[in-house]
Structure formats: structure tokens, C-alpha cells
Amino acid sequence: MAQTKRFDVVVVGAGPAGANVAGQFAQRGRSVAMVDRRALSAAGAQWHNGVLPWQFAEAGVAPPVPDE
């Protein structure tokens, strides 16, 4: 039997923009569902914009491996 859930907002895509807008709606009290075509472990941005290696280390984030 299928379950039905209701959300105020459905965001398609868990990249930087999708994650940001989902967070913005959630912070404002909306119920949010975020959908991405990839598995949760692989969802989100797969690249970085000129982030230097030391900045990943400072943030405690593993740097991407090629091909990002």
C-alpha cells in the first residue's frame, strides 16, 4: 500500500542551489522534500569553484577526487 505525504515545497535537484533553497524554506517553517536523481550518498554538487586545498582542510571537508 502506497503512502501519501504532503509537503509545502518540493525541490528538484540537491546541488548548491537546490540545497540552499530547501534550507531557506525549512528555516522559514515550511515542510520540504528534496529530490535528486542520484543516491543520497552521491547527491549534491560534484565540483568546486576554485576552492583551495587548504580551505577544504580548514573546513574539515574531504577534497574532491578526479573527475569531480
N, CA, C and O atoms as a MOPAC input file, in Angstrom:
PM7 MOZYME 1SCF
protein

 N      0.83700 1    -1.17600 1     0.00000 1
 C      0.00000 1     0.00000 1     0.00000 1
 C      0.88800 1     1.24600 1     0.00000 1
 O      1.75300 1     1.39500 1     0.86300 1
 N      0.68000 1     2.10800 1    -0.93200 1
 C      1.46600 1     3.33300 1    -1.05500 1
 C      1.05700 1     4.33200 1     0.01500 1
 O     -0.11500 1     4.44900 1     0.37300 1
 N      2.05500 1     5.04900 1     0.51400 1
 C      1.77900 1     6.10600 1     1.47600 1
 C      1.79700 1     7.44300 1     0.76300 1
 O      2.52500 1     7.63600 1    -0.21100 1
 N      0.99900 1     8.34800 1     1.25300 1
 C      0.96800 1     9.69600 1     0.70400 1
 C      1.47700 1    10.66000 1     1.75800 1
 O      1.03300 1    10.63900 1     2.90600 1
 N      2.42200 1    11.51200 1     1.35000 1
 C      2.91400 1    12.55300 1     2.24400 1
 C      2.70500 1    13.88600 1     1.55500 1
 O      2.79700 1    13.98800 1     0.33200 1
 N      2.42600 1    14.89300 1     2.33900 1
 C      2.21700 1    16.23000 1     1.80600 1
 C      3.36300 1    17.13200 1     2.25400 1
 O      3.81700 1    17.06900 1     3.39600 1
 N      3.82300 1    17.97800 1     1.31900 1
 C      4.87400 1    18.94100 1     1.60400 1
 C      4.44200 1    20.30500 1     1.09500 1
 O      3.67600 1    20.41100 1     0.13800 1
 N      4.94200 1    21.34500 1     1.74700 1
 C      4.68200 1    22.69600 1     1.25500 1
 C      5.48200 1    22.96600 1    -0.01800 1
 O      5.01100 1    23.64400 1    -0.93100 1
 N      6.70700 1    22.41900 1    -0.06400 1
 C      7.61500 1    22.68400 1    -1.17500 1
 C      8.32400 1    21.39600 1    -1.56200 1
 O      8.73400 1    20.62400 1    -0.69500 1
 N      8.46800 1    21.16100 1    -2.86500 1
 C      9.27800 1    20.06200 1    -3.37300 1
 C     10.37800 1    20.68900 1    -4.22900 1
 O     10.10100 1    21.40000 1    -5.19600 1
 N     11.62900 1    20.41400 1    -3.85800 1
 C     12.78800 1    20.94200 1    -4.58000 1
 C     13.37600 1    19.79800 1    -5.39300 1
 O     13.66000 1    18.72700 1    -4.85800 1
 N     13.55500 1    20.02800 1    -6.67200 1
 C     14.13600 1    19.01700 1    -7.55600 1
 C     15.59200 1    19.39500 1    -7.81600 1
 O     15.88300 1    20.42700 1    -8.42000 1
 N     16.49400 1    18.54200 1    -7.35100 1
 C     17.92700 1    18.76800 1    -7.50700 1
 C     18.56600 1    19.15600 1    -6.19100 1
 O     18.16100 1    20.13300 1    -5.56200 1
 N     19.57800 1    18.38400 1    -5.76700 1
 C     20.22600 1    18.61300 1    -4.47900 1
 C     21.59000 1    19.27100 1    -4.64100 1
 O     22.45700 1    19.12600 1    -3.77900 1
 N     21.78300 1    19.99600 1    -5.74200 1
 C     23.02600 1    20.73400 1    -5.92900 1
 C     23.04700 1    21.96600 1    -5.03900 1
 O     22.19100 1    22.10500 1    -4.16500 1
 N     24.00000 1    22.85700 1    -5.24000 1
 C     24.11200 1    24.02500 1    -4.38100 1
 C     22.84100 1    24.87700 1    -4.32900 1
 O     22.41800 1    25.28400 1    -3.24700 1
 N     22.23900 1    25.14500 1    -5.46500 1
 C     21.03700 1    25.98600 1    -5.48000 1
 C     19.85500 1    25.27000 1    -4.83700 1
 O     19.12800 1    25.86600 1    -4.04300 1
 N     19.65800 1    23.99800 1    -5.17100 1
 C     18.55000 1    23.25000 1    -4.59100 1
 C     18.67900 1    23.09800 1    -3.09000 1
 O     17.70700 1    23.28400 1    -2.35800 1
 N     19.87600 1    22.75900 1    -2.62400 1
 C     20.09800 1    22.60800 1    -1.18100 1
 C     19.88600 1    23.93500 1    -0.46200 1
 O     19.33100 1    23.97300 1     0.63700 1
 N     20.33100 1    25.02500 1    -1.08800 1
 C     20.15800 1    26.33800 1    -0.47900 1
 C     18.68200 1    26.69800 1    -0.36200 1
 O     18.22000 1    27.10000 1     0.70600 1
 N     17.95000 1    26.55700 1    -1.45000 1
 C     16.54100 1    26.94900 1    -1.40200 1
 C     15.74800 1    26.04200 1    -0.45900 1
 O     14.83800 1    26.50900 1     0.22500 1
 N     16.08800 1    24.74700 1    -0.41900 1
 C     15.41000 1    23.84400 1     0.52000 1
 C     15.67200 1    24.27600 1     1.95800 1
 O     14.76300 1    24.28500 1     2.78800 1
 N     16.91900 1    24.63300 1     2.24400 1
 C     17.25300 1    25.11200 1     3.58500 1
 C     16.55400 1    26.40700 1     3.93200 1
 O     16.10000 1    26.59200 1     5.06200 1
 N     16.46600 1    27.30800 1     2.96000 1
 C     15.78000 1    28.58600 1     3.19800 1
 C     14.30100 1    28.36800 1     3.54200 1
 O     13.77900 1    28.98000 1     4.47400 1
 N     13.63700 1    27.49700 1     2.78700 1
 C     12.22600 1    27.21100 1     3.07700 1
 C     12.07500 1    26.52700 1     4.42800 1
 O     11.17300 1    26.86500 1     5.19500 1
 N     12.94200 1    25.57400 1     4.72700 1
 C     12.85700 1    24.85500 1     6.00400 1
 C     13.07100 1    25.80600 1     7.17700 1
 O     12.38000 1    25.69300 1     8.19000 1
 N     14.01200 1    26.73800 1     7.06200 1
 C     14.25600 1    27.70600 1     8.12800 1
 C     13.05300 1    28.60800 1     8.36200 1
 O     12.88200 1    29.16900 1     9.44500 1
 N     12.23500 1    28.73800 1     7.34900 1
 C     11.04000 1    29.57000 1     7.46900 1
 C      9.80000 1    28.75900 1     7.83900 1
 O      8.67400 1    29.25000 1     7.75100 1
 N     10.02300 1    27.51100 1     8.25400 1
 C      8.93000 1    26.70700 1     8.77600 1
 C      8.15100 1    25.89600 1     7.75800 1
 O      7.12900 1    25.30200 1     8.10200 1
 N      8.59800 1    25.85600 1     6.53400 1
 C      7.89900 1    25.06100 1     5.52100 1
 C      8.36600 1    23.61500 1     5.57900 1
 O      9.51500 1    23.34400 1     5.92600 1
 N      7.48300 1    22.69500 1     5.24300 1
 C      7.89000 1    21.29100 1     5.10700 1
 C      8.42300 1    21.11300 1     3.69500 1
 O      7.78500 1    21.51700 1     2.72200 1
 N      9.60600 1    20.49900 1     3.59100 1
 C     10.32000 1    20.44400 1     2.31700 1
 C     10.71000 1    19.01000 1     1.97900 1
 O     11.19400 1    18.26900 1     2.83500 1
 N     10.49600 1    18.63100 1     0.72900 1
 C     11.03200 1    17.38000 1     0.18600 1
 C     12.01600 1    17.76700 1    -0.90500 1
 O     11.70200 1    18.57200 1    -1.78200 1
 N     13.21800 1    17.18400 1    -0.84300 1
 C     14.21800 1    17.44700 1    -1.87100 1
 C     14.47800 1    16.14300 1    -2.60400 1
 O     14.74800 1    15.11500 1    -1.98300 1
 N     14.39600 1    16.19000 1    -3.93900 1
 C     14.53100 1    15.00300 1    -4.78200 1
 C     15.73200 1    15.19000 1    -5.69600 1
 O     15.89600 1    16.24300 1    -6.31300 1
 N     16.57500 1    14.15400 1    -5.77800 1
 C     17.71900 1    14.18300 1    -6.68100 1
 C     17.77000 1    12.85900 1    -7.41100 1
 O     17.35700 1    11.84100 1    -6.85500 1
 N     18.25700 1    12.83700 1    -8.62600 1
 C     18.27800 1    11.60100 1    -9.40800 1
 C     19.32200 1    10.61900 1    -8.89600 1
 O     19.24100 1     9.42100 1    -9.16900 1
 N     20.30300 1    11.12600 1    -8.15400 1
 C     21.35700 1    10.26000 1    -7.63200 1
 C     21.03000 1     9.80400 1    -6.21600 1
 O     20.19300 1    10.39200 1    -5.53100 1
 N     21.70900 1     8.74200 1    -5.79600 1
 C     21.55100 1     8.24500 1    -4.43000 1
 C     21.99500 1     9.31900 1    -3.43900 1
 O     22.79600 1    10.18900 1    -3.78000 1
 N     21.47700 1     9.25900 1    -2.22200 1
 C     21.80300 1    10.26100 1    -1.21100 1
 C     23.30400 1    10.41100 1    -1.02600 1
 O     23.79400 1    11.52600 1    -0.84600 1
 N     24.03500 1     9.31800 1    -1.06800 1
 C     25.48600 1     9.38800 1    -0.86700 1
 C     26.21200 1    10.08700 1    -2.01400 1
 O     27.34900 1    10.52400 1    -1.83700 1
 N     25.59300 1    10.20200 1    -3.16600 1
 C     26.22500 1    10.83200 1    -4.32700 1
 C     25.53600 1    12.12000 1    -4.75100 1
 O     25.95900 1    12.75500 1    -5.71700 1
 N     24.48200 1    12.51500 1    -4.04700 1
 C     23.72500 1    13.70200 1    -4.43100 1
 C     24.50600 1    14.96500 1    -4.08800 1
 O     25.46100 1    14.92700 1    -3.31300 1
 N     24.09500 1    16.05700 1    -4.66400 1
 C     24.72000 1    17.33900 1    -4.39300 1
 C     25.75000 1    17.69500 1    -5.43900 1
 O     25.92800 1    16.99100 1    -6.43200 1
 N     26.42600 1    18.80300 1    -5.19500 1
 C     27.41700 1    19.29200 1    -6.14300 1
 C     28.56500 1    18.29800 1    -6.26200 1
 O     29.01200 1    17.72700 1    -5.26700 1
 N     29.02200 1    18.10300 1    -7.45600 1
 C     30.13600 1    17.19700 1    -7.70900 1
 C     31.34300 1    17.97200 1    -8.23500 1
 O     32.15600 1    17.41600 1    -8.97400 1
 N     31.46800 1    19.22500 1    -7.87100 1
 C     32.54000 1    20.08800 1    -8.34500 1
 C     32.78200 1    21.15900 1    -7.30200 1
 O     32.03600 1    21.27300 1    -6.33000 1
 N     33.81700 1    21.93500 1    -7.50500 1
 C     34.05700 1    23.08600 1    -6.62900 1
 C     34.56900 1    24.24300 1    -7.47000 1
 O     35.17800 1    24.04400 1    -8.52100 1
 N     34.31700 1    25.43600 1    -7.00100 1
 C     34.68700 1    26.64300 1    -7.75300 1
 C     35.94000 1    27.27900 1    -7.16200 1
 O     35.85300 1    28.23200 1    -6.38700 1
 N     37.08900 1    26.75900 1    -7.52300 1
 C     38.33100 1    27.39500 1    -7.10200 1
 C     38.61800 1    27.31600 1    -5.61500 1
 O     39.35600 1    28.15000 1    -5.09100 1
 N     38.06000 1    26.34700 1    -4.92800 1
 C     38.35700 1    26.18800 1    -3.51100 1
 C     39.74800 1    25.58300 1    -3.40000 1
 O     40.04100 1    24.56100 1    -4.02000 1
 N     40.59000 1    26.21000 1    -2.61800 1
 C     41.96400 1    25.76700 1    -2.47800 1
 C     42.06100 1    24.58800 1    -1.51500 1
 O     41.24600 1    24.48200 1    -0.59900 1
 N     43.04100 1    23.69800 1    -1.70200 1
 C     43.15900 1    22.52100 1    -0.84200 1
 C     43.16900 1    22.83700 1     0.65300 1
 O     42.56600 1    22.10500 1     1.43700 1
 N     43.84400 1    23.91900 1     1.06000 1
 C     43.88500 1    24.23600 1     2.48000 1
 C     42.50400 1    24.63300 1     3.00900 1
 O     42.22500 1    24.46300 1     4.19600 1
 N     41.63900 1    25.16100 1     2.13500 1
 C     40.30500 1    25.56000 1     2.56900 1
 C     39.44600 1    24.33400 1     2.87200 1
 O     38.65200 1    24.35200 1     3.81300 1
 N     39.60000 1    23.26500 1     2.07800 1
 C     38.90400 1    22.01800 1     2.40200 1
 C     39.36200 1    21.51500 1     3.76600 1
 O     38.54200 1    21.12800 1     4.59800 1
 N     40.69500 1    21.52100 1     3.99500 1
 C     41.24000 1    21.04100 1     5.26400 1
 C     40.72200 1    21.88400 1     6.42700 1
 O     40.33800 1    21.34000 1     7.46300 1
 N     40.71000 1    23.19000 1     6.26600 1
 C     40.23400 1    24.09500 1     7.32000 1
 C     38.76600 1    23.83400 1     7.66500 1
 O     38.36600 1    23.92200 1     8.82600 1
 N     37.97100 1    23.51200 1     6.63900 1
 C     36.54100 1    23.25200 1     6.85500 1
 C     36.27000 1    21.82600 1     7.32400 1
 O     35.14600 1    21.49400 1     7.70200 1
 N     37.31300 1    20.97900 1     7.30000 1
 C     37.10900 1    19.59000 1     7.70700 1
 C     36.36100 1    18.77800 1     6.67400 1
 O     35.66900 1    17.81600 1     7.00700 1
 N     36.50400 1    19.17300 1     5.40300 1
 C     35.80200 1    18.50500 1     4.30800 1
 C     36.83800 1    17.83000 1     3.41400 1
 O     37.86100 1    18.42400 1     3.07600 1
 N     36.56500 1    16.59300 1     3.03900 1
 C     37.48200 1    15.89300 1     2.13600 1
 C     37.45000 1    16.55600 1     0.76800 1
 O     36.36900 1    16.82000 1     0.24200 1
 N     38.61200 1    16.83200 1     0.17800 1
 C     38.62100 1    17.44300 1    -1.15700 1
 C     38.10400 1    16.44800 1    -2.19400 1
 O     38.20500 1    15.23700 1    -1.99700 1
 N     37.55300 1    16.95200 1    -3.29200 1
 C     37.04200 1    16.05700 1    -4.33500 1
 C     38.18100 1    15.30300 1    -5.00400 1
 O     39.32500 1    15.75800 1    -5.02300 1
 N     37.84800 1    14.15700 1    -5.54400 1
 C     38.82600 1    13.39000 1    -6.30100 1
 C     38.42100 1    13.45800 1    -7.77100 1
 O     37.23000 1    13.53800 1    -8.07500 1
 N     39.38400 1    13.42800 1    -8.68400 1
 C     39.03200 1    13.48600 1   -10.10800 1
 C     38.13400 1    12.32200 1   -10.47500 1
 O     38.24800 1    11.28000 1    -9.82900 1
 N     37.32500 1    12.40300 1   -11.37600 1
 C     36.73200 1    13.53400 1   -12.04400 1
 C     35.60700 1    14.06900 1   -11.18400 1
 O     34.63400 1    13.35900 1   -10.93400 1
 N     35.71700 1    15.30100 1   -10.72900 1
 C     34.65400 1    15.88000 1    -9.93400 1
 C     33.63000 1    16.54600 1   -10.79300 1
 O     32.65400 1    17.09200 1   -10.28000 1

